[in-house]
Amino acid sequence: MLLDSNILIYATQPEHEFLHDFILEHPTMISAINVIETIGFHKISPLEKSVLEDLFAAAEILPISSAVVDQAVALR
């Protein structure tokens, strides 16, 4: 299953904890672009960042070059 950034963001919220659990229990793929869109968000809280990092660790990240990801996160 390929996840959208909005689903990942919802999964960081306590009222949508079921999404977090569902994602961890099923094989998922996440575009590297989703990493940029979520972790690169300028108002991300430390808790949201930690939850997203857990989700990313459990998923297959569909790559773009790491130099592009790093630069895009830095620019955001």
N, CA, C and O atoms as a Tripos MOL2 file, in Angstrom:
@<TRIPOS>MOLECULE
protein
  304   303    76     0     0
PROTEIN
NO_CHARGES

@<TRIPOS>ATOM
      1 N           0.8500   -1.1560    0.0000 N.3       1 MET1
      2 CA          0.0000    0.0000    0.0000 C.3       1 MET1
      3 C           0.9010    1.2260    0.0000 C.2       1 MET1
      4 O           1.8460    1.3050    0.7850 O.2       1 MET1
      5 N           0.6180    2.1630   -0.8610 N.am      2 LEU2
      6 CA          1.3570    3.4200   -0.9590 C.3       2 LEU2
      7 C           0.5930    4.4820   -0.1760 C.2       2 LEU2
      8 O          -0.5940    4.7090   -0.4130 O.2       2 LEU2
      9 N           1.2850    5.1290    0.7580 N.am      3 LEU3
     10 CA          0.6250    6.0950    1.6330 C.3       3 LEU3
     11 C           0.8350    7.5260    1.1570 C.2       3 LEU3
     12 O           1.8870    7.8750    0.6210 O.2       3 LEU3
     13 N          -0.1770    8.3310    1.3630 N.am      4 ASP4
     14 CA         -0.1670    9.7510    1.0590 C.3       4 ASP4
     15 C           0.2810   10.5220    2.3020 C.2       4 ASP4
     16 O           0.1190   10.0380    3.4230 O.2       4 ASP4
     17 N           0.8320   11.6970    2.1140 N.am      5 SER5
     18 CA          1.2770   12.5190    3.2440 C.3       5 SER5
     19 C           0.1570   12.8100    4.2340 C.2       5 SER5
     20 O           0.3860   12.8260    5.4440 O.2       5 SER5
     21 N          -1.0510   13.0400    3.7310 N.am      6 ASN6
     22 CA         -2.1650   13.3440    4.6330 C.3       6 ASN6
     23 C          -2.4460   12.1850    5.5860 C.2       6 ASN6
     24 O          -2.7270   12.4120    6.7630 O.2       6 ASN6
     25 N          -2.3750   10.9650    5.1030 N.am      7 ILE7
     26 CA         -2.5990    9.7940    5.9610 C.3       7 ILE7
     27 C          -1.5060    9.7170    7.0150 C.2       7 ILE7
     28 O          -1.7790    9.4190    8.1780 O.2       7 ILE7
     29 N          -0.2770    9.9850    6.6140 N.am      8 LEU8
     30 CA          0.8280    9.9710    7.5730 C.3       8 LEU8
     31 C           0.6380   11.0320    8.6490 C.2       8 LEU8
     32 O           0.8810   10.7730    9.8280 O.2       8 LEU8
     33 N           0.2080   12.2150    8.2530 N.am      9 ILE9
     34 CA         -0.0290   13.2890    9.2190 C.3       9 ILE9
     35 C          -1.1480   12.9010   10.1850 C.2       9 ILE9
     36 O          -1.0130   13.0900   11.3940 O.2       9 ILE9
     37 N          -2.2450   12.3620    9.6660 N.am     10 TYR10
     38 CA         -3.3310   11.9110   10.5440 C.3      10 TYR10
     39 C          -2.8450   10.8510   11.5250 C.2      10 TYR10
     40 O          -3.2800   10.8250   12.6760 O.2      10 TYR10
     41 N          -1.9520    9.9840   11.0820 N.am     11 ALA11
     42 CA         -1.4600    8.8990   11.9350 C.3      11 ALA11
     43 C          -0.6450    9.4110   13.1230 C.2      11 ALA11
     44 O          -0.4010    8.6560   14.0640 O.2      11 ALA11
     45 N          -0.2210   10.6750   13.1000 N.am     12 THR12
     46 CA          0.5200   11.2410   14.2240 C.3      12 THR12
     47 C          -0.4020   11.7890   15.3100 C.2      12 THR12
     48 O           0.0550   12.1270   16.4010 O.2      12 THR12
     49 N          -1.6830   11.8750   15.0170 N.am     13 GLN13
     50 CA         -2.6350   12.4860   15.9440 C.3      13 GLN13
     51 C          -3.2840   11.4250   16.8270 C.2      13 GLN13
     52 O          -3.6980   10.3740   16.3390 O.2      13 GLN13
     53 N          -3.3700   11.7050   18.1330 N.am     14 PRO14
     54 CA         -3.9150   10.7030   19.0710 C.3      14 PRO14
     55 C          -5.3050   10.1840   18.6930 C.2      14 PRO14
     56 O          -5.6030    9.0110   18.9150 O.2      14 PRO14
     57 N          -6.1490   11.0320   18.1310 N.am     15 GLU15
     58 CA         -7.5000   10.5860   17.7810 C.3      15 GLU15
     59 C          -7.5150    9.6300   16.5880 C.2      15 GLU15
     60 O          -8.5410    9.0160   16.2950 O.2      15 GLU15
     61 N          -6.3820    9.5040   15.9040 N.am     16 HIS16
     62 CA         -6.2680    8.5990   14.7610 C.3      16 HIS16
     63 C          -5.2050    7.5290   14.9990 C.2      16 HIS16
     64 O          -4.5550    7.0640   14.0630 O.2      16 HIS16
     65 N          -5.0400    7.1490   16.2550 N.am     17 GLU17
     66 CA         -4.0210    6.1570   16.6140 C.3      17 GLU17
     67 C          -4.2130    4.8490   15.8520 C.2      17 GLU17
     68 O          -3.2420    4.1450   15.5720 O.2      17 GLU17
     69 N          -5.4590    4.5220   15.5150 N.am     18 PHE18
     70 CA         -5.7290    3.3040   14.7560 C.3      18 PHE18
     71 C          -4.9870    3.3070   13.4260 C.2      18 PHE18
     72 O          -4.5770    2.2500   12.9480 O.2      18 PHE18
     73 N          -4.8060    4.4900   12.8160 N.am     19 LEU19
     74 CA         -4.0560    4.5810   11.5560 C.3      19 LEU19
     75 C          -2.5890    4.2200   11.7770 C.2      19 LEU19
     76 O          -1.9920    3.4880   10.9870 O.2      19 LEU19
     77 N          -2.0290    4.7360   12.8440 N.am     20 HIS20
     78 CA         -0.6370    4.4290   13.1930 C.3      20 HIS20
     79 C          -0.4680    2.9210   13.3260 C.2      20 HIS20
     80 O           0.4470    2.3410   12.7420 O.2      20 HIS20
     81 N          -1.3440    2.2920   14.0880 N.am     21 ASP21
     82 CA         -1.2690    0.8430   14.2950 C.3      21 ASP21
     83 C          -1.4610    0.0850   12.9830 C.2      21 ASP21
     84 O          -0.7380   -0.8720   12.7060 O.2      21 ASP21
     85 N          -2.4200    0.5070   12.1860 N.am     22 PHE22
     86 CA         -2.6970   -0.1560   10.9100 C.3      22 PHE22
     87 C          -1.4650   -0.1000   10.0010 C.2      22 PHE22
     88 O          -1.0900   -1.0970    9.3840 O.2      22 PHE22
     89 N          -0.8490    1.0690    9.9300 N.am     23 ILE23
     90 CA          0.3220    1.2350    9.0730 C.3      23 ILE23
     91 C           1.4590    0.3240    9.5290 C.2      23 ILE23
     92 O           2.1300   -0.2960    8.7030 O.2      23 ILE23
     93 N           1.6730    0.2420   10.8390 N.am     24 LEU24
     94 CA          2.7560   -0.5990   11.3520 C.3      24 LEU24
     95 C           2.4880   -2.0840   11.1500 C.2      24 LEU24
     96 O           3.4260   -2.8780   11.0850 O.2      24 LEU24
     97 N           1.2280   -2.4640   11.0520 N.am     25 GLU25
     98 CA          0.8630   -3.8800   10.9210 C.3      25 GLU25
     99 C           0.7870   -4.3630    9.4770 C.2      25 GLU25
    100 O           0.6380   -5.5620    9.2400 O.2      25 GLU25
    101 N           0.8850   -3.4700    8.5250 N.am     26 HIS26
    102 CA          0.7410   -3.8360    7.1120 C.3      26 HIS26
    103 C           1.9400   -3.3470    6.3030 C.2      26 HIS26
    104 O           2.5310   -2.3130    6.6150 O.2      26 HIS26
    105 N           2.2890   -4.0960    5.2670 N.am     27 PRO27
    106 CA          3.3860   -3.6310    4.4030 C.3      27 PRO27
    107 C           3.0000   -2.3130    3.7190 C.2      27 PRO27
    108 O           1.9510   -2.2110    3.0830 O.2      27 PRO27
    109 N           3.8570   -1.3260    3.8650 N.am     28 THR28
    110 CA          3.5610   -0.0210    3.2800 C.3      28 THR28
    111 C           4.7670    0.5190    2.5280 C.2      28 THR28
    112 O           5.9100    0.1380    2.7810 O.2      28 THR28
    113 N           4.4770    1.4110    1.6030 N.am     29 MET29
    114 CA          5.4980    2.1350    0.8630 C.3      29 MET29
    115 C           5.1970    3.6260    1.0000 C.2      29 MET29
    116 O           4.0440    4.0580    1.0260 O.2      29 MET29
    117 N           6.2700    4.3800    1.0840 N.am     30 ILE30
    118 CA          6.1610    5.8260    1.2200 C.3      30 ILE30
    119 C           7.1580    6.4500    0.2560 C.2      30 ILE30
    120 O           8.3220    6.0500    0.2150 O.2      30 ILE30
    121 N           6.7130    7.4090   -0.5030 N.am     31 SER31
    122 CA          7.6190    8.1210   -1.3930 C.3      31 SER31
    123 C           8.5630    8.9940   -0.5690 C.2      31 SER31
    124 O           8.1830    9.5320    0.4710 O.2      31 SER31
    125 N           9.7780    9.1220   -1.0450 N.am     32 ALA32
    126 CA         10.7130   10.0350   -0.3900 C.3      32 ALA32
    127 C          10.1460   11.4510   -0.3620 C.2      32 ALA32
    128 O          10.4850   12.2420    0.5180 O.2      32 ALA32
    129 N           9.2990   11.7640   -1.3050 N.am     33 ILE33
    130 CA          8.6320   13.0790   -1.3200 C.3      33 ILE33
    131 C           7.7940   13.2570   -0.0580 C.2      33 ILE33
    132 O           7.7090   14.3630    0.4750 O.2      33 ILE33
    133 N           7.1700   12.1740    0.4280 N.am     34 ASN34
    134 CA          6.3840   12.2550    1.6670 C.3      34 ASN34
    135 C           7.2620   12.6130    2.8570 C.2      34 ASN34
    136 O           6.8310   13.3330    3.7580 O.2      34 ASN34
    137 N           8.4800   12.1160    2.8610 N.am     35 VAL35
    138 CA          9.4160   12.4620    3.9270 C.3      35 VAL35
    139 C           9.6690   13.9700    3.9070 C.2      35 VAL35
    140 O           9.6560   14.6260    4.9490 O.2      35 VAL35
    141 N           9.8950   14.4990    2.7290 N.am     36 ILE36
    142 CA         10.1220   15.9340    2.5850 C.3      36 ILE36
    143 C           8.9040   16.7220    3.0710 C.2      36 ILE36
    144 O           9.0360   17.6830    3.8290 O.2      36 ILE36
    145 N           7.7250   16.3060    2.6300 N.am     37 GLU37
    146 CA          6.4970   17.0450    2.9610 C.3      37 GLU37
    147 C           6.1680   17.0000    4.4490 C.2      37 GLU37
    148 O           5.6180   17.9600    4.9880 O.2      37 GLU37
    149 N           6.4930   15.9060    5.1140 N.am     38 THR38
    150 CA          6.0880   15.7680    6.5130 C.3      38 THR38
    151 C           7.1950   16.1880    7.4850 C.2      38 THR38
    152 O           6.9770   17.0650    8.3200 O.2      38 THR38
    153 N           8.3650   15.5820    7.3870 N.am     39 ILE39
    154 CA          9.4600   15.9260    8.2930 C.3      39 ILE39
    155 C           9.9720   17.3420    8.0210 C.2      39 ILE39
    156 O          10.4610   18.0140    8.9290 O.2      39 ILE39
    157 N           9.8590   17.7850    6.7870 N.am     40 GLY40
    158 CA         10.3100   19.1250    6.4300 C.3      40 GLY40
    159 C           9.3420   20.2400    6.8020 C.2      40 GLY40
    160 O           9.6480   21.4170    6.6090 O.2      40 GLY40
    161 N           8.1730   19.8800    7.3360 N.am     41 PHE41
    162 CA          7.1720   20.8850    7.7110 C.3      41 PHE41
    163 C           7.7300   21.7600    8.8390 C.2      41 PHE41
    164 O           8.1910   21.2370    9.8530 O.2      41 PHE41
    165 N           7.6910   23.0590    8.6720 N.am     42 HIS42
    166 CA          8.3260   23.9790    9.6200 C.3      42 HIS42
    167 C           7.6570   24.0300   10.9980 C.2      42 HIS42
    168 O           8.2740   24.5020   11.9530 O.2      42 HIS42
    169 N           6.4340   23.5640   11.1240 N.am     43 LYS43
    170 CA          5.7460   23.5930   12.4200 C.3      43 LYS43
    171 C           5.5980   22.2020   13.0430 C.2      43 LYS43
    172 O           4.7690   22.0150   13.9340 O.2      43 LYS43
    173 N           6.3850   21.2260   12.5890 N.am     44 ILE44
    174 CA          6.2750   19.8730   13.1210 C.3      44 ILE44
    175 C           6.7210   19.8520   14.5850 C.2      44 ILE44
    176 O           7.7300   20.4560   14.9480 O.2      44 ILE44
    177 N           5.9610   19.1580   15.4040 N.am     45 SER45
    178 CA          6.3250   19.0290   16.8100 C.3      45 SER45
    179 C           7.3050   17.8680   16.9750 C.2      45 SER45
    180 O           7.3780   16.9900   16.1160 O.2      45 SER45
    181 N           8.0510   17.8600   18.0670 N.am     46 PRO46
    182 CA          8.9570   16.7270   18.3090 C.3      46 PRO46
    183 C           8.2220   15.3850   18.3660 C.2      46 PRO46
    184 O           8.7460   14.3740   17.8980 O.2      46 PRO46
    185 N           7.0170   15.3660   18.9340 N.am     47 LEU47
    186 CA          6.2440   14.1230   19.0020 C.3      47 LEU47
    187 C           5.8200   13.6670   17.6070 C.2      47 LEU47
    188 O           5.9540   12.4910   17.2690 O.2      47 LEU47
    189 N           5.3130   14.5920   16.8000 N.am     48 GLU48
    190 CA          4.9180   14.2410   15.4280 C.3      48 GLU48
    191 C           6.1160   13.7140   14.6430 C.2      48 GLU48
    192 O           6.0060   12.7300   13.9120 O.2      48 GLU48
    193 N           7.2510   14.3730   14.8010 N.am     49 LYS49
    194 CA          8.4510   13.9270   14.1010 C.3      49 LYS49
    195 C           8.8380   12.5130   14.5210 C.2      49 LYS49
    196 O           9.1990   11.6900   13.6800 O.2      49 LYS49
    197 N           8.7630   12.2350   15.8020 N.am     50 SER50
    198 CA          9.1070   10.9000   16.3120 C.3      50 SER50
    199 C           8.1650    9.8330   15.7680 C.2      50 SER50
    200 O           8.6110    8.7570   15.3710 O.2      50 SER50
    201 N           6.8780   10.1210   15.7450 N.am     51 VAL51
    202 CA          5.8920    9.1730   15.2260 C.3      51 VAL51
    203 C           6.1410    8.9220   13.7360 C.2      51 VAL51
    204 O           6.1190    7.7790   13.2790 O.2      51 VAL51
    205 N           6.3740    9.9900   12.9950 N.am     52 LEU52
    206 CA          6.6380    9.8350   11.5640 C.3      52 LEU52
    207 C           7.8990    9.0120   11.3260 C.2      52 LEU52
    208 O           7.9250    8.1640   10.4340 O.2      52 LEU52
    209 N           8.9320    9.2500   12.1050 N.am     53 GLU53
    210 CA         10.1640    8.4800   11.9520 C.3      53 GLU53
    211 C           9.9280    6.9980   12.2170 C.2      53 GLU53
    212 O          10.5170    6.1490   11.5470 O.2      53 GLU53
    213 N           9.0600    6.6720   13.1980 N.am     54 ASP54
    214 CA          8.6930    5.2690   13.4500 C.3      54 ASP54
    215 C           7.9940    4.6670   12.2290 C.2      54 ASP54
    216 O           8.2820    3.5390   11.8280 O.2      54 ASP54
    217 N           7.0810    5.4280   11.6520 N.am     55 LEU55
    218 CA          6.3570    4.9430   10.4820 C.3      55 LEU55
    219 C           7.2970    4.7590    9.2930 C.2      55 LEU55
    220 O           7.1960    3.7720    8.5640 O.2      55 LEU55
    221 N           8.1980    5.6990    9.1000 N.am     56 PHE56
    222 CA          9.1490    5.5930    7.9960 C.3      56 PHE56
    223 C          10.0670    4.3910    8.1750 C.2      56 PHE56
    224 O          10.4180    3.7240    7.2020 O.2      56 PHE56
    225 N          10.4570    4.1120    9.4160 N.am     57 ALA57
    226 CA         11.3420    2.9780    9.6860 C.3      57 ALA57
    227 C          10.6680    1.6520    9.3530 C.2      57 ALA57
    228 O          11.3400    0.6800    9.0080 O.2      57 ALA57
    229 N           9.3470    1.6090    9.4540 N.am     58 ALA58
    230 CA          8.6010    0.3730    9.2070 C.3      58 ALA58
    231 C           8.1740    0.2250    7.7460 C.2      58 ALA58
    232 O           7.6570   -0.8230    7.3570 O.2      58 ALA58
    233 N           8.3820    1.2470    6.9470 N.am     59 ALA59
    234 CA          7.9120    1.2430    5.5550 C.3      59 ALA59
    235 C           9.0730    1.1470    4.5780 C.2      59 ALA59
    236 O          10.2310    1.3760    4.9270 O.2      59 ALA59
    237 N           8.7300    0.8040    3.3550 N.am     60 GLU60
    238 CA          9.7050    0.8830    2.2730 C.3      60 GLU60
    239 C           9.6270    2.2920    1.7010 C.2      60 GLU60
    240 O           8.5640    2.7380    1.2700 O.2      60 GLU60
    241 N          10.7480    2.9830    1.7010 N.am     61 ILE61
    242 CA         10.7860    4.3320    1.1550 C.3      61 ILE61
    243 C          11.1660    4.2350   -0.3240 C.2      61 ILE61
    244 O          12.2240    3.7110   -0.6730 O.2      61 ILE61
    245 N          10.3060    4.7360   -1.1630 N.am     62 LEU62
    246 CA         10.5640    4.7520   -2.6020 C.3      62 LEU62
    247 C          11.4840    5.9310   -2.8840 C.2      62 LEU62
    248 O          11.1160    7.0780   -2.6280 O.2      62 LEU62
    249 N          12.6640    5.6650   -3.4030 N.am     63 PRO63
    250 CA         13.7120    6.6840   -3.4170 C.3      63 PRO63
    251 C          13.6160    7.7360   -4.5150 C.2      63 PRO63
    252 O          13.0680    7.5220   -5.5960 O.2      63 PRO63
    253 N          14.1760    8.8650   -4.1700 N.am     64 ILE64
    254 CA         14.7130    9.8340   -5.1020 C.3      64 ILE64
    255 C          16.1210   10.0390   -4.5500 C.2      64 ILE64
    256 O          16.4090    9.5430   -3.4610 O.2      64 ILE64
    257 N          16.9730   10.7140   -5.2170 N.am     65 SER65
    258 CA         18.3460   10.8010   -4.7250 C.3      65 SER65
    259 C          18.3650   11.4720   -3.3480 C.2      65 SER65
    260 O          17.5940   12.3950   -3.0850 O.2      65 SER65
    261 N          19.2490   10.9980   -2.4850 N.am     66 SER66
    262 CA         19.3190   11.5400   -1.1240 C.3      66 SER66
    263 C          19.7420   13.0060   -1.1400 C.2      66 SER66
    264 O          19.3370   13.7680   -0.2620 O.2      66 SER66
    265 N          20.5340   13.4070   -2.0990 N.am     67 ALA67
    266 CA         20.9190   14.8150   -2.1960 C.3      67 ALA67
    267 C          19.7000   15.7030   -2.4490 C.2      67 ALA67
    268 O          19.6030   16.8020   -1.9040 O.2      67 ALA67
    269 N          18.7800   15.2260   -3.2690 N.am     68 VAL68
    270 CA         17.5530   15.9810   -3.5400 C.3      68 VAL68
    271 C          16.6870   16.0500   -2.2860 C.2      68 VAL68
    272 O          16.1560   17.1130   -1.9620 O.2      68 VAL68
    273 N          16.5400   14.9370   -1.5810 N.am     69 VAL69
    274 CA         15.7450   14.9190   -0.3460 C.3      69 VAL69
    275 C          16.3440   15.8830    0.6730 C.2      69 VAL69
    276 O          15.6210   16.6980    1.2460 O.2      69 VAL69
    277 N          17.6370   15.8050    0.9050 N.am     70 ASP70
    278 CA         18.2830   16.6750    1.8920 C.3      70 ASP70
    279 C          18.1180   18.1480    1.5470 C.2      70 ASP70
    280 O          17.8320   18.9720    2.4160 O.2      70 ASP70
    281 N          18.3000   18.4640    0.2920 N.am     71 GLN71
    282 CA         18.1700   19.8600   -0.1250 C.3      71 GLN71
    283 C          16.7170   20.3370   -0.0080 C.2      71 GLN71
    284 O          16.4730   21.4700    0.4090 O.2      71 GLN71
    285 N          15.7750   19.5050   -0.3640 N.am     72 ALA72
    286 CA         14.3570   19.8890   -0.2830 C.3      72 ALA72
    287 C          13.9380   20.0970    1.1620 C.2      72 ALA72
    288 O          13.2070   21.0430    1.4540 O.2      72 ALA72
    289 N          14.3780   19.2430    2.0690 N.am     73 VAL73
    290 CA         14.0590   19.4080    3.4880 C.3      73 VAL73
    291 C          14.6850   20.7060    4.0020 C.2      73 VAL73
    292 O          14.0390   21.4690    4.7190 O.2      73 VAL73
    293 N          15.9240   20.9490    3.6380 N.am     74 ALA74
    294 CA         16.6040   22.1780    4.0730 C.3      74 ALA74
    295 C          15.8870   23.4320    3.5650 C.2      74 ALA74
    296 O          15.7930   24.4320    4.2780 O.2      74 ALA74
    297 N          15.3880   23.3710    2.3450 N.am     75 LEU75
    298 CA         14.6970   24.5240    1.7730 C.3      75 LEU75
    299 C          13.3300   24.7570    2.3820 C.2      75 LEU75
    300 O          12.8570   25.8920    2.4470 O.2      75 LEU75
    301 N          12.6960   23.6880    2.8260 N.am     76 ARG76
    302 CA         11.3590   23.8240    3.4000 C.3      76 ARG76
    303 C          11.4840   24.4710    4.7380 C.2      76 ARG76
    304 O          10.4790   24.6890    5.4150 O.2      76 ARG76
@<TRIPOS>BOND
     1     1     2 1
     2     2     3 1
     3     3     4 2
     4     3     5 am
     5     5     6 1
     6     6     7 1
     7     7     8 2
     8     7     9 am
     9     9    10 1
    10    10    11 1
    11    11    12 2
    12    11    13 am
    13    13    14 1
    14    14    15 1
    15    15    16 2
    16    15    17 am
    17    17    18 1
    18    18    19 1
    19    19    20 2
    20    19    21 am
    21    21    22 1
    22    22    23 1
    23    23    24 2
    24    23    25 am
    25    25    26 1
    26    26    27 1
    27    27    28 2
    28    27    29 am
    29    29    30 1
    30    30    31 1
    31    31    32 2
    32    31    33 am
    33    33    34 1
    34    34    35 1
    35    35    36 2
    36    35    37 am
    37    37    38 1
    38    38    39 1
    39    39    40 2
    40    39    41 am
    41    41    42 1
    42    42    43 1
    43    43    44 2
    44    43    45 am
    45    45    46 1
    46    46    47 1
    47    47    48 2
    48    47    49 am
    49    49    50 1
    50    50    51 1
    51    51    52 2
    52    51    53 am
    53    53    54 1
    54    54    55 1
    55    55    56 2
    56    55    57 am
    57    57    58 1
    58    58    59 1
    59    59    60 2
    60    59    61 am
    61    61    62 1
    62    62    63 1
    63    63    64 2
    64    63    65 am
    65    65    66 1
    66    66    67 1
    67    67    68 2
    68    67    69 am
    69    69    70 1
    70    70    71 1
    71    71    72 2
    72    71    73 am
    73    73    74 1
    74    74    75 1
    75    75    76 2
    76    75    77 am
    77    77    78 1
    78    78    79 1
    79    79    80 2
    80    79    81 am
    81    81    82 1
    82    82    83 1
    83    83    84 2
    84    83    85 am
    85    85    86 1
    86    86    87 1
    87    87    88 2
    88    87    89 am
    89    89    90 1
    90    90    91 1
    91    91    92 2
    92    91    93 am
    93    93    94 1
    94    94    95 1
    95    95    96 2
    96    95    97 am
    97    97    98 1
    98    98    99 1
    99    99   100 2
   100    99   101 am
   101   101   102 1
   102   102   103 1
   103   103   104 2
   104   103   105 am
   105   105   106 1
   106   106   107 1
   107   107   108 2
   108   107   109 am
   109   109   110 1
   110   110   111 1
   111   111   112 2
   112   111   113 am
   113   113   114 1
   114   114   115 1
   115   115   116 2
   116   115   117 am
   117   117   118 1
   118   118   119 1
   119   119   120 2
   120   119   121 am
   121   121   122 1
   122   122   123 1
   123   123   124 2
   124   123   125 am
   125   125   126 1
   126   126   127 1
   127   127   128 2
   128   127   129 am
   129   129   130 1
   130   130   131 1
   131   131   132 2
   132   131   133 am
   133   133   134 1
   134   134   135 1
   135   135   136 2
   136   135   137 am
   137   137   138 1
   138   138   139 1
   139   139   140 2
   140   139   141 am
   141   141   142 1
   142   142   143 1
   143   143   144 2
   144   143   145 am
   145   145   146 1
   146   146   147 1
   147   147   148 2
   148   147   149 am
   149   149   150 1
   150   150   151 1
   151   151   152 2
   152   151   153 am
   153   153   154 1
   154   154   155 1
   155   155   156 2
   156   155   157 am
   157   157   158 1
   158   158   159 1
   159   159   160 2
   160   159   161 am
   161   161   162 1
   162   162   163 1
   163   163   164 2
   164   163   165 am
   165   165   166 1
   166   166   167 1
   167   167   168 2
   168   167   169 am
   169   169   170 1
   170   170   171 1
   171   171   172 2
   172   171   173 am
   173   173   174 1
   174   174   175 1
   175   175   176 2
   176   175   177 am
   177   177   178 1
   178   178   179 1
   179   179   180 2
   180   179   181 am
   181   181   182 1
   182   182   183 1
   183   183   184 2
   184   183   185 am
   185   185   186 1
   186   186   187 1
   187   187   188 2
   188   187   189 am
   189   189   190 1
   190   190   191 1
   191   191   192 2
   192   191   193 am
   193   193   194 1
   194   194   195 1
   195   195   196 2
   196   195   197 am
   197   197   198 1
   198   198   199 1
   199   199   200 2
   200   199   201 am
   201   201   202 1
   202   202   203 1
   203   203   204 2
   204   203   205 am
   205   205   206 1
   206   206   207 1
   207   207   208 2
   208   207   209 am
   209   209   210 1
   210   210   211 1
   211   211   212 2
   212   211   213 am
   213   213   214 1
   214   214   215 1
   215   215   216 2
   216   215   217 am
   217   217   218 1
   218   218   219 1
   219   219   220 2
   220   219   221 am
   221   221   222 1
   222   222   223 1
   223   223   224 2
   224   223   225 am
   225   225   226 1
   226   226   227 1
   227   227   228 2
   228   227   229 am
   229   229   230 1
   230   230   231 1
   231   231   232 2
   232   231   233 am
   233   233   234 1
   234   234   235 1
   235   235   236 2
   236   235   237 am
   237   237   238 1
   238   238   239 1
   239   239   240 2
   240   239   241 am
   241   241   242 1
   242   242   243 1
   243   243   244 2
   244   243   245 am
   245   245   246 1
   246   246   247 1
   247   247   248 2
   248   247   249 am
   249   249   250 1
   250   250   251 1
   251   251   252 2
   252   251   253 am
   253   253   254 1
   254   254   255 1
   255   255   256 2
   256   255   257 am
   257   257   258 1
   258   258   259 1
   259   259   260 2
   260   259   261 am
   261   261   262 1
   262   262   263 1
   263   263   264 2
   264   263   265 am
   265   265   266 1
   266   266   267 1
   267   267   268 2
   268   267   269 am
   269   269   270 1
   270   270   271 1
   271   271   272 2
   272   271   273 am
   273   273   274 1
   274   274   275 1
   275   275   276 2
   276   275   277 am
   277   277   278 1
   278   278   279 1
   279   279   280 2
   280   279   281 am
   281   281   282 1
   282   282   283 1
   283   283   284 2
   284   283   285 am
   285   285   286 1
   286   286   287 1
   287   287   288 2
   288   287   289 am
   289   289   290 1
   290   290   291 1
   291   291   292 2
   292   291   293 am
   293   293   294 1
   294   294   295 1
   295   295   296 2
   296   295   297 am
   297   297   298 1
   298   298   299 1
   299   299   300 2
   300   299   301 am
   301   301   302 1
   302   302   303 1
   303   303   304 2
@<TRIPOS>SUBSTRUCTURE
     1 MET1         2 RESIDUE 1 A MET
     2 LEU2         6 RESIDUE 1 A LEU
     3 LEU3        10 RESIDUE 1 A LEU
     4 ASP4        14 RESIDUE 1 A ASP
     5 SER5        18 RESIDUE 1 A SER
     6 ASN6        22 RESIDUE 1 A ASN
     7 ILE7        26 RESIDUE 1 A ILE
     8 LEU8        30 RESIDUE 1 A LEU
     9 ILE9        34 RESIDUE 1 A ILE
    10 TYR10       38 RESIDUE 1 A TYR
    11 ALA11       42 RESIDUE 1 A ALA
    12 THR12       46 RESIDUE 1 A THR
    13 GLN13       50 RESIDUE 1 A GLN
    14 PRO14       54 RESIDUE 1 A PRO
    15 GLU15       58 RESIDUE 1 A GLU
    16 HIS16       62 RESIDUE 1 A HIS
    17 GLU17       66 RESIDUE 1 A GLU
    18 PHE18       70 RESIDUE 1 A PHE
    19 LEU19       74 RESIDUE 1 A LEU
    20 HIS20       78 RESIDUE 1 A HIS
    21 ASP21       82 RESIDUE 1 A ASP
    22 PHE22       86 RESIDUE 1 A PHE
    23 ILE23       90 RESIDUE 1 A ILE
    24 LEU24       94 RESIDUE 1 A LEU
    25 GLU25       98 RESIDUE 1 A GLU
    26 HIS26      102 RESIDUE 1 A HIS
    27 PRO27      106 RESIDUE 1 A PRO
    28 THR28      110 RESIDUE 1 A THR
    29 MET29      114 RESIDUE 1 A MET
    30 ILE30      118 RESIDUE 1 A ILE
    31 SER31      122 RESIDUE 1 A SER
    32 ALA32      126 RESIDUE 1 A ALA
    33 ILE33      130 RESIDUE 1 A ILE
    34 ASN34      134 RESIDUE 1 A ASN
    35 VAL35      138 RESIDUE 1 A VAL
    36 ILE36      142 RESIDUE 1 A ILE
    37 GLU37      146 RESIDUE 1 A GLU
    38 THR38      150 RESIDUE 1 A THR
    39 ILE39      154 RESIDUE 1 A ILE
    40 GLY40      158 RESIDUE 1 A GLY
    41 PHE41      162 RESIDUE 1 A PHE
    42 HIS42      166 RESIDUE 1 A HIS
    43 LYS43      170 RESIDUE 1 A LYS
    44 ILE44      174 RESIDUE 1 A ILE
    45 SER45      178 RESIDUE 1 A SER
    46 PRO46      182 RESIDUE 1 A PRO
    47 LEU47      186 RESIDUE 1 A LEU
    48 GLU48      190 RESIDUE 1 A GLU
    49 LYS49      194 RESIDUE 1 A LYS
    50 SER50      198 RESIDUE 1 A SER
    51 VAL51      202 RESIDUE 1 A VAL
    52 LEU52      206 RESIDUE 1 A LEU
    53 GLU53      210 RESIDUE 1 A GLU
    54 ASP54      214 RESIDUE 1 A ASP
    55 LEU55      218 RESIDUE 1 A LEU
    56 PHE56      222 RESIDUE 1 A PHE
    57 ALA57      226 RESIDUE 1 A ALA
    58 ALA58      230 RESIDUE 1 A ALA
    59 ALA59      234 RESIDUE 1 A ALA
    60 GLU60      238 RESIDUE 1 A GLU
    61 ILE61      242 RESIDUE 1 A ILE
    62 LEU62      246 RESIDUE 1 A LEU
    63 PRO63      250 RESIDUE 1 A PRO
    64 ILE64      254 RESIDUE 1 A ILE
    65 SER65      258 RESIDUE 1 A SER
    66 SER66      262 RESIDUE 1 A SER
    67 ALA67      266 RESIDUE 1 A ALA
    68 VAL68      270 RESIDUE 1 A VAL
    69 VAL69      274 RESIDUE 1 A VAL
    70 ASP70      278 RESIDUE 1 A ASP
    71 GLN71      282 RESIDUE 1 A GLN
    72 ALA72      286 RESIDUE 1 A ALA
    73 VAL73      290 RESIDUE 1 A VAL
    74 ALA74      294 RESIDUE 1 A ALA
    75 LEU75      298 RESIDUE 1 A LEU
    76 ARG76      302 RESIDUE 1 A ARG
